[in-house]
Amino acid sequence: MSLIWLVLAAIAVWALIRLGRQGEGRGRGQWRVAATLFSAVMLAGGALLAFKGAWLPAIGLIGAGLWLTVASRQRSVPSRQTDTVSDSEARSILGVPFDATPEAINAAWRRLMGRAHPDQGGTEGLAARLNAARDQLLKR
C-alpha cells in the first residue's frame, strides 16, 4: 500500500513541476501555492515517519519535499538581450535626419519617450528600443 502512495506522490510532484515550467502567464501563478502546500505535507509526513523510526522513507520524503520547495521557488528570468541597432535604424526609430545634432536627437528622444515610457502607458520594449537608438546615435 505504501508503494502506491509513493507512486502517487511522485506523479503529483512531477505534475506540479511540469505546470511550473510552462511559464508564469496570466492566471498561472497558483501552482506555486499548490507546490508549497504539497511540499509542506511531504515534509510533515517525513518528520512523522522519522519519529516512528522509518528512516529510509523519511529521508526520501523529506528530500523530495525540500527539492519541491526549492524547484517551485526558482523563477525563470528572461534573458535580456542588448538591443543593438544600426545607425540608419536608430535614425528611423527616432525620426531624425542623417545630419541631426545631438540636441535634435535628444529632443526627438524626449518627445517619443513621453509617450513610450511604461509609466505613461507605453511598453518596456519600446522604451528600451528608443534608449538603444539614442545611445547608438550619441555613441554612449
Number of C-alpha atoms within 10 A of each C-alpha: 5 8 8 9 10 14 11 12 16 13 12 14 19 13 13 20 17 12 18 22 13 9 12 15 7 6 7 12 13 11 18 21 12 13 25 19 14 19 24 17 15 22 22 16 17 24 18 13 18 17 11 10 11 13 14 11 16 22 16 15 24 22 16 19 25 17 13 22 19 13 16 21 13 11 11 10 6 6 6 6 6 9 12 13 17 12 15 14 14 21 20 13 19 24 14 17 12 11 8 13 13 12 9 14 21 17 14 18 21 16 12 17 19 15 15 21 18 14 10 10 10 14 13 13 13 17 19 16 19 23 16 21 26 24 16 18 22 12 9 7
